[in-house]
Amino acid sequence: MILALGITWVLDGLEVTIVGAVSGVLQDPKALHLSSAAIGAIASCYVAGAVIGALGFGWLTDRLGRRKMFYWTLAIYLLGVLLSALSWNAASLGAFRFITGLGIGGEYAAINSAIDELVPARLRGRIDLIVNGSYWIGAALGAAATIVLLDPKLLPVDLGWRLGFGIGAALGLGILLLRRFVPESPRWLVTHGFDREAEAVVGDIEHRVEEDTGAHLDEPEKSLRLNARRSFGLGLIARTMVEKYRGRSALALVLMIAQAFLYNAVFFTYGLILVRFYGVDAARTGLYLLPLAAGNFLGPLLLGHFFDTIGRRRMIAATFGIAALLLLATALLFALGMLSGLGQTVAWTVIFFFASAASGSAYLTASEIFPLETRALAIAVFYAAGTAIGGILAPALFGLLIATNSRWALFAGYALASVLMIGASVMELLYGIDAEGKSLEAISDPLSAG
């Protein structure tokens, strides 16, 4: 199950990293001859699609089930990736990136809700962070691939970046086959009145565990009575999130905005910065993205278990805060011209070791602190709101800042990202939920609880 869900992030990381790495190549007259502002706008199109996709498919995921949405969102995502390879100008690439975003936005809601509902409480934090962190395995593969794909000695300038998208689409077809191993969430089934189906899923899981371990599973100590419903109105869901869980909603929103702004600011424009300020060959930017991808994956991998032991509140606040302070220091060194391309990359690698765990914890928070019936939509709403505010603004803003050729202009942008991260750290300390080791139903009662 973890492989079938996490491999989507591997594919997304591969594809998005190729986009970031080819940003410099896309300015070449032999390619699409795009401006810095156009590249930033295209990145914003992708994020805008993700926002709309998250909201639409998030609602459908809660209404129709997690499993069905796995297939629909992945199919739309793959279609967008394939069409991106066929782009002929800025407008077409922007439109196809929008379609790609629609699919990936829906994936966020379906996958994160399924992970939380199928993983044991004692492991939920680290598994959620590691699955989301697997994105960076794909990012590393994408960065390595660009070394070949963007080498004009090996492939024509206008062919290499197109092959990057095409390869990603081809690999994604295999994920559709893996998805058949992921069952529907028994929690979703039972709250929507599908008792027999839920019993069958749980019975199959228990049988496999007993068969593999030879141990007899104990009956649960507690029970919960539910009033099953096939659908839950948006009004009820909205009142629950805005009135009953107002503090939790504010917390999830702030965490999402902070991490979205930082990541979209850096990764959609890093290729441009390397080319513009450090004179790096556009075809070699992938080399600089490899260590960043490593830092991003190692962060959740090595820090993840502390979110289940030391606790959510302390670790989320710490990772956001440390990343923010390191970012501010790096931004100042960049503005003063004290960093080389290599030094800048080392600094980003250290920053994202902590920031990646912080980012994953934002999705973990949004997916586990709200009632079962609202989980996918809650992920979608806060992902969409945070990404719309932080993700759409950041690429466009940094595209304009880079176009000024001013290091201090970029310093201001990085300082803004640092302030947002510090704000998220403080918010977590004040309103964070100690969810470690607790069942989802202990964190918040289902709306259908009787």
Stockholm file with secondary structure:
# STOCKHOLM 1.0

chainA/1-450         MILALGITWVLDGLEVTIVGAVSGVLQDPKALHLSSAAIGAIASCYVAGAVIGALGFGWLTDRLGRRKMFYWTLAIYLLGVLLSALSWNAASLGAFRFITGLGIGGEYAAINSAIDELVPARLRGRIDLIVNGSYWIGAALGAAATIVLLDPKLLPVDLGWRLGFGIGAALGLGILLLRRFVPESPRWLVTHGFDREAEAVVGDIEHRVEEDTGAHLDEPEKSLRLNARRSFGLGLIARTMVEKYRGRSALALVLMIAQAFLYNAVFFTYGLILVRFYGVDAARTGLYLLPLAAGNFLGPLLLGHFFDTIGRRRMIAATFGIAALLLLATALLFALGMLSGLGQTVAWTVIFFFASAASGSAYLTASEIFPLETRALAIAVFYAAGTAIGGILAPALFGLLIATNSRWALFAGYALASVLMIGASVMELLYGIDAEGKSLEAISDPLSAG
#=GR chainA/1-450 SS CHHHHHHHHHHHHHHHHHHHHHTTGGGSTTTTCCCHHHHHHHHHHHHHHHHHHHHHHHHHHHHHCHHHHHHHHHHHHHHHHHHHTTCCSHHHHHHHHHHHHHHHHHHHHHHHHHHHHHSCGGGHHHHHHHHHHTHHHHHHHHHHHHHHHTCTTTSCHHHHHHHHHHHHHHHHHHHHHHGGGSCCCHHHHHHTTCHHHHHHHHHHHHHHHHHHHCCCCCCCSCCCCBCCCSCCCHHHHHHIIIIITHHHHHHHHHHHHHHHHHHHHHHTTHHHHHHHHHCCCGGGHHHHHHHHHHHHHHHHHHHHHHHHHTCHHHHHHHHHHHHHHHHHHHHHHHHTTCCCHHHHHHHHHHHHHHHHHHHHHHHHHHHHSSCGGGHHHHHHHHHHHHIIIIITHHHHHHHHHHHTTCHHHHHHHHHHHHHHHHHHHHHHHHHCCCCTTCCHHHHSCCTTBC
#=GC SS_cons         CHHHHHHHHHHHHHHHHHHHHHTTGGGSTTTTCCCHHHHHHHHHHHHHHHHHHHHHHHHHHHHHCHHHHHHHHHHHHHHHHHHHTTCCSHHHHHHHHHHHHHHHHHHHHHHHHHHHHHSCGGGHHHHHHHHHHTHHHHHHHHHHHHHHHTCTTTSCHHHHHHHHHHHHHHHHHHHHHHGGGSCCCHHHHHHTTCHHHHHHHHHHHHHHHHHHHCCCCCCCSCCCCBCCCSCCCHHHHHHIIIIITHHHHHHHHHHHHHHHHHHHHHHTTHHHHHHHHHCCCGGGHHHHHHHHHHHHHHHHHHHHHHHHHTCHHHHHHHHHHHHHHHHHHHHHHHHTTCCCHHHHHHHHHHHHHHHHHHHHHHHHHHHHSSCGGGHHHHHHHHHHHHIIIIITHHHHHHHHHHHTTCHHHHHHHHHHHHHHHHHHHHHHHHHCCCCTTCCHHHHSCCTTBC
//
